[in-house]
Amino acid sequence: MSATPPSPTALRVSSLPQNAPKPFALLPNAQQMQEIAAELGLAGLRKLRFEGQIEAMGRADWKLTGKLGATVVQPCVVTLDPVTTRIDAPVERIFQHSFTTPDGEVEVEMDEDDRTEPLGAWIDPAAVMVEALSLNLPLYPRVPDAELEQTVFTENGLKPMTDEDARPFAGLAALRGQLDDDTE
């Protein structure tokens, strides 16, 4: 077990108080926020704060609870214009000493509780902060009223296929219309 922490914010589990919560508050500086934004593929990260506590759960397990606050900038999925989103989310992680992961090709049903992690020698609130931020990012950020216009591509001399042509029953409707015209 290394005496050197994996990051400046990591807390050694053996040094955490067993009978009282250990509070933490992280407020990354501008350079750290740029690094996090680059890691997560964000256009920008304007504000980021993560505060909470780590407390013992019994003799060997630990619980981290906190509140994540961030203002992120992402490109719109339609227009690529910047979209600013405010994120305020509760965060909870349970670090279990007896956590086991299955080995080999054994098929295992995944537990719906995604808060539980194996307990190591260190608990790093900054790593939890980055993970929680990535899990709370909007998947498809959109500028209000952004709509995808119809785009048509084709080779020269060919009739372009439109969204209307791609409908699964459009061809059948056209044939039915022709049949109705022929029977009249």
N, C-alpha and C positions, 0 to 999 in steps of 0.2 A: 504494500500500500504506500503510495507516494505521499510525502509530506508537503509537496508543492501543489497548491490548488490548481485545477484546470483553467480557472479564470479568476480575475480579481474579485468577482462577486460570489464565488462558490463558498459554501459554508461546510466545514467538516462536521459530519453527523455526530462523531464522538464528542465534539465540543459544544453541541447544542444543549441548552438546559432542558432537563427532563420534566421539571415541575412548573415551568412557565413558558408562555409563547415567546418566540424570538421574532420581533418585528423587523421588517425591512422596507425600504423605500428606494426605488430606482428611478432616476431622472437622467437619462443619457444626455450627453452633450451633443453639440452639432455634428462633430465628426463621427461619433458613435451612431447617431441617427442616420447619417449618410451611409455608413457601412451596413446597417440593418436594412435600409431601403434598397441598397444594391443586392444584398443577399436574398431579399424577398421579391425582387423585380418590380419595385415601386418607382413611380416617377418622382415621388417626394414623400418625406415623412416630416411633418411640421411640429408635432408635439408627441411626446411619449412619456407615460408615467405608469409605474407599476408599484403598488404598495400592498402590503399584507403582513402575514405572519406564518411562521412554521412552528407547529406544536406537536408534542409527542402523542401518539395513539397507542396506549399500552406500553409495553417494555421495549418493543423493537421497531414499531412502525411510526411513520411521521406523516403529517398532513400539512400541506401548504394551501392557504387560502389567500386570495387577494383580489384586487380590482385593477383592471387594465384600462387605461384611457389613452387614446391616440387619435391623431388627425392624419389621415393618409391621402395621398394623391395618386390616382391610377389613370391610365388612358381609357377612355370610353371604348367599349367593344364595337360600337358602330362608327363613330366619327373620329376616334383617337384624340378628341379634345380631353383636357384634364378634368377629372371628376374628383372632387374633394369629399371625403366621407369621415364622419366622426364615429369612433368606435368606443363604447363604454361597455365592458363585459366583466362579469365575475369569473374568477379562475379558481379551480380547485384541483389539486393533485394529491394522490395518496401514494406514498412510497412504502412498499411492503418488503420487509426483510425476507419473508418466505415466498416471494413471487417467483414462479417458475414458468419458463417458456418451453413448449413441447419441442422435442428433438426429432430429426428425421422427417419422413414423409407421412407422419401421423395426421389424420384429418381431425381437426379440432374446431368446435363451434366457438366463435368469438363472443366474448361477453360484451353486452351493450355498454357496460361501464368503461369508458375510455379514460377515466381519471387515474387509474391505477398503473403504477410503474414499479420496476424493481428498485430496491434501495441499494445504493452504492455507498462509497465512503464519503461522497460529497453530494450536496443538494445545491443547485445553482439557480437562484431566482431569475437571473438574466436569461438563461437558456429557456426557462419556463415562459418568460415574458415574450421572447421571440417566437416560440412555438405557438403560444396563445394568440399573438398578433396574427400570425400566418393563418391560423384556423378561423379567425374572425374577419378576415378580409372579404369584401364582396367578390363573388366569383365572376359576375358579369356587370361591372360598373357601367352605368349609362348616364349620359347627359339627359336632363328632362326633355321630353318630346323628340328625342333622337329616333329617327326611323331609317331603316335600311331601304334605299331606293332600289328599283329593279335595274340590274345590270345585265346586258346582253353581250355575249362574246360569240364570235363565229369566224370562220375563214371567209376570205373574199369569194363572192359568187354563190355562197350558200345562204339559205334562209335561216336566220337566227332562231334558236329555240327559246321561248319565253317561259316564265313561270306558269302561265296559263296552259301552255302545251305540255308541261310536265305533270299536270294533274293526272292521277291514275285513271279516272273515268272520263276524261275529256274526249278521248278518242272514241269511246263507246257512245257517248252522247252525240257526237258528230255522226256516227254511223246510224244511230237510231233516228236522228233527224233526217238523214238521207232515205232511210227505209220508209219513214212516215210520208215523205214527199213522193216517193215512188208509188205508194199504195193509193194515193189520192187521185 
